[in-house]
Amino acid sequence: MIGIKSIASYIPAGRIDNIAQAASFDRDEEFVLSKIGTTTLSLKGDAEETSDLCAAAVRNLLAKNPELKLDAIEALIVVTQNGDAEGLPHTSAIAQHKIGLPSNVACFDVSLGCSGFVYGLYVLKGFMEAAGLKNGILVTADPYSKIMDRTDRPTTLLFGDAATATWIGSDPVWKLGPSSFGTDGSGAEYLVVKDGHFHMNGRQVLGFANSNVIPQMEEVLSKAGMTLDEVEAIFLHQGSGAIVELLTKKLGENGHKAVRDLCGAGNTVSSTIPLLLERYAFESKFDSLVMSGFGVGLSWASALLLRNKP
């Protein structure tokens, strides 16, 4: 059985004061707290590349798990849409060298945004099972600061930089349960890069999430013979305070199960869910949780995680 053994993260030391940034757009602290969800955004250093964030997260994972040796890692997947330089070569190859992984490791990138962690888990699990591999690492690292227009209020108040590293292997803490995936390219224009800068239609994204996320989570749970009433926790992509609040209200009596925490970093794209898992899942009493990532594509993905009991 292959599943999640451990998660570690790297949040750069740089910070943006979101209260001050909001004030430049005539928005107050109440707006930041209610609509955005964090008073600070994390920011990578000018000299830090995406692969540096990847390497830092993996080093933290190795420090957290001394039993995991470099030469035992057989696969490295990097989920990013903002890789090193101009995207060639693949960022995972550059990260492999910086981490010091052996040359017989399989490395490739997955170009997905906020749904990327859930997609990446099942891509890596399937790849490992097909190839007979024992240890793999899924990295999420998508520094949107590379494509941010700091004069654009709808986006500059939301996004922060971070990376996570998830160890996938046998005898896991969390088993990967049923999953469901979706894509609607007709909404591609709602989250898009044009002329080097990121643009977002927030109203359309809210509507998309409102229509698709909870039904998909219910579909996933039905595959396991469960309902939202029975699952113990709900881990949503932390797109913004507003979108998490919208979905929490839509969950009704199950809304209290939804974790809300932008980790003082902001919307870190594919890293928001693993950051939550790292903080709230491993040492919890939860035996089951459902997670959902949604965004660029438009793309959405949900899955059930079940604690692996001896």
Summary of the structure (lengths in Angstrom):
residues: 310
radius of gyration: 18.3
end to end distance: 12.6
largest distance: 56.0
contacts: 1131
relative contact order: 0.19
helix: 39%
strand: 27%
